[in-house]
Amino acid sequence: MDPIERELRVQLAAAYRIIHHLGWSELIWTHTTVRLPGPEHHFLINPYGLRFDEVTASNLVKVDMDGKIIGDPSQEINPAGFVIHSAIHMMRQDVRCVMHTHTTAGMAVAALGCGLLPISMYALGYYGEVGYHDYEGPSLELGERERLAENLGRRNVMVMRTHGLLTCGESVGQAFVRMFRLQRACEVQLAAQATGAALIVPPESVRDLSLKLNEDFESTQGGDGYSRVPNPEFDAMVRLMDRIDPSFRN
């Protein structure tokens, strides 16, 4: 196997184990995908029917942009997952990884007309840069792909109304960091709204600065004042997965 594909498989399998560990998984549903290098535009997705703690580097499924499985024909994928993820991989060449979750906090914010509010440090990092996509059913129609990609645009975080959360990244680590911060933003918002008290929204100058600094924080280049390596949180969680159960590398 190509060494780059092998490494991406390990990173993606680790992401599934991390999602499971954090309690973001939902039985066998939701997906995180990685686009492989090359002109074929193949990407990796989890096999249909497996829990996230069962995903390994070797059992990830390689598919093309038409949903055709490359390799083992006995493997199966979720059609809805293919529609959502292929929409972004087709339109965004800068995106390597797409992460989608159905967490309680994410789905709750997706059900609110106000969407994500700029009332926490985490939410301020995405001020003015959150995409919204209206629910069209369980994402089984290929025609939805164009609208989904258009609603995301050049943004890297999205609230899929009545559905859940989605993040993109130039790497698996970057997509994970964005999902962690988006998830936390949703949790904090719901907790604040539950008090019934007035919500504090920082002035626009602070909101704009927060967006800029968060973009630096999430950079895949490293050396931006936060860390010499990019997205060290993901590496930290991979080390934890190795300690708990390194079978994701198989």
C-alpha positions in Angstrom: 0.0 0.0 0.0 1.1 3.5 -0.7 2.7 4.9 2.5 0.7 8.1 2.3 -2.6 6.2 2.1 -1.5 3.9 4.9 -0.8 6.9 7.2 -4.1 8.5 6.3 -5.9 5.3 7.1 -4.3 5.2 10.5 -5.2 8.8 11.2 -8.8 8.3 10.1 -9.2 5.1 12.1 -7.8 7.0 15.1 -10.4 9.7 14.6 -13.2 7.2 14.8 -11.8 5.8 18.0 -11.5 9.3 19.4 -15.1 10.1 18.4 -16.2 7.0 20.2 -14.2 7.8 23.3 -15.7 11.3 23.5 -19.2 10.0 23.3 -19.9 11.6 19.9 -20.8 8.4 18.1 -24.3 7.2 17.5 -24.5 3.5 17.1 -23.2 2.9 13.5 -24.2 6.3 12.1 -22.4 9.4 11.1 -19.1 9.5 9.2 -15.6 11.0 9.0 -13.9 10.7 5.6 -10.5 11.4 4.1 -9.7 12.2 0.5 -6.7 10.3 -0.8 -4.0 12.0 -3.0 -4.2 11.6 -6.7 -6.4 12.5 -9.7 -8.9 9.7 -9.0 -10.5 11.7 -6.1 -11.0 8.5 -4.0 -11.8 8.9 -0.4 -12.0 6.6 2.7 -15.1 6.1 4.8 -16.2 3.7 7.6 -17.7 0.3 6.6 -21.5 0.2 7.1 -22.6 -1.6 10.2 -19.5 -1.3 12.4 -19.3 0.6 15.6 -16.6 3.3 15.7 -14.6 1.3 18.2 -14.4 -1.5 15.6 -13.0 0.7 12.8 -9.4 -0.1 11.8 -7.0 1.2 9.2 -7.5 -1.9 7.1 -11.3 -2.1 7.2 -11.9 1.5 6.0 -13.6 1.5 2.6 -12.2 3.3 -0.4 -14.8 4.7 -2.8 -14.8 7.0 -5.8 -17.0 10.0 -6.4 -19.7 7.9 -7.9 -19.9 5.7 -4.7 -18.2 2.7 -6.4 -16.2 0.7 -3.9 -12.6 0.3 -4.9 -11.2 -3.0 -3.8 -13.2 -5.6 -1.8 -16.7 -5.8 -3.3 -18.1 -7.4 -0.2 -17.7 -4.1 1.7 -20.6 -1.8 2.1 -21.1 1.9 2.8 -24.0 4.0 4.0 -25.5 5.9 1.0 -26.4 8.9 3.1 -22.8 9.3 4.3 -21.6 9.1 0.7 -23.9 11.8 -0.4 -22.9 14.3 2.3 -19.1 13.6 2.1 -18.8 13.3 -1.6 -20.5 16.7 -2.0 -17.6 18.4 -0.2 -14.8 16.3 -1.5 -16.0 17.0 -5.0 -16.1 20.8 -4.6 -13.3 21.6 -2.1 -9.9 20.5 -3.3 -8.4 22.2 -0.2 -10.3 19.8 2.1 -8.6 16.5 3.1 -11.0 15.5 5.9 -14.7 15.9 6.6 -16.2 15.1 10.0 -19.9 14.9 10.7 -21.6 14.2 14.1 -25.1 13.8 15.5 -24.4 14.8 19.1 -27.2 15.9 21.4 -25.7 19.5 21.7 -25.1 19.7 18.0 -28.5 18.6 17.0 -30.1 20.9 19.6 -28.4 23.9 18.2 -29.3 22.7 14.7 -32.9 22.9 15.9 -32.7 26.5 17.0 -33.6 29.3 14.7 -30.9 31.5 16.1 -28.2 29.0 15.2 -24.8 29.2 16.8 -24.5 32.4 18.9 -21.2 34.3 19.5 -21.4 34.0 23.3 -18.4 31.8 24.1 -14.7 31.7 23.3 -15.3 28.6 21.1 -18.2 30.1 19.1 -16.4 33.4 18.6 -13.7 31.5 16.7 -16.2 31.0 14.0 -17.9 34.4 14.1 -19.5 35.0 10.7 -18.0 31.8 9.3 -20.7 29.2 10.1 -22.5 27.7 7.1 -26.1 26.5 7.4 -27.8 23.8 5.4 -31.6 23.1 5.7 -32.7 19.6 6.2 -33.9 17.8 3.1 -34.5 14.4 4.6 -31.9 11.6 5.2 -29.5 12.7 2.5 -30.1 9.9 0.0 -30.6 12.1 -3.1 -27.6 13.0 -5.2 -29.2 16.3 -6.1 -28.6 17.5 -2.5 -24.9 17.5 -3.0 -24.8 20.7 -5.0 -26.9 22.6 -2.5 -24.9 21.3 0.5 -21.6 22.3 -1.1 -23.0 25.7 -2.0 -24.2 26.3 1.6 -20.8 25.4 3.0 -19.0 27.5 0.4 -15.4 28.3 1.5 -16.3 27.9 5.2 -15.0 25.0 7.3 -17.8 24.6 9.8 -21.5 24.0 9.2 -24.7 23.5 11.2 -26.9 21.1 9.3 -30.3 22.2 10.5 -32.4 19.4 12.2 -29.4 17.2 11.6 -26.1 17.9 13.3 -22.6 19.4 12.9 -20.0 19.2 10.1 -16.4 20.4 10.0 -13.7 20.3 7.3 -9.9 20.4 7.5 -6.7 20.2 5.5 -5.9 17.3 7.7 -7.7 14.9 10.0 -6.2 16.8 13.0 -7.6 20.1 11.8 -11.1 18.8 11.2 -11.0 17.2 14.7 -10.0 20.4 16.4 -12.7 22.3 14.6 -15.3 19.7 15.6 -14.2 19.8 19.2 -14.5 23.5 19.4 -17.8 23.6 17.6 -19.2 20.9 19.8 -18.0 22.8 22.9 -19.6 26.0 21.6 -22.9 24.2 21.3 -22.7 22.7 24.8 -21.9 26.1 26.3 -24.6 27.9 24.4 -27.3 25.4 25.6 -26.1 25.6 29.2 -26.2 29.4 29.0 -29.6 29.5 27.4 -31.0 27.1 30.0 -30.3 29.7 32.8 -32.8 32.1 31.2 -30.4 35.0 31.9 -29.4 37.6 29.4 -26.6 36.5 27.1 -23.4 38.5 26.8 -22.3 39.2 23.2 -18.8 40.8 23.0 -18.4 43.9 20.8 -17.8 43.4 17.1 -14.1 44.3 17.3 -13.6 41.5 19.8 -15.6 39.1 17.6 -13.5 40.0 14.5 -10.2 39.5 16.5 -11.4 36.2 17.8 -12.1 34.9 14.3 -8.6 35.9 13.1 -6.8 34.5 16.1 -8.7 31.2 15.9 -7.7 30.8 12.3 -4.1 31.1 13.4 -4.8 28.6 16.2 -6.2 26.0 13.9 -3.5 26.4 11.2 -1.9 23.3 9.9 1.5 25.0 9.6 2.4 25.1 13.2 4.8 27.7 14.7 2.0 30.2 15.0 2.7 31.1 18.7 0.5 28.3 20.0 2.6 25.2 19.1 5.6 24.3 17.0 3.5 21.5 15.5 0.0 21.8 14.0 -3.1 20.8 15.9 -1.3 19.1 18.8 -4.6 18.2 20.4 -5.2 15.5 17.9 -1.8 14.0 18.5 -2.5 14.0 22.2 -5.7 12.1 21.6 -4.0 9.6 19.3 -1.6 8.8 22.1 -4.5 8.2 24.4 -6.1 5.8 21.8 -2.8 4.0 21.5 -2.7 3.5 25.3 -6.4 2.4 25.5 -6.5 0.1 22.4 -3.9 0.4 19.5 -5.9 -2.0 17.3 -7.1 0.9 15.2 -3.7 0.7 13.5 -4.3 -2.8 12.2 
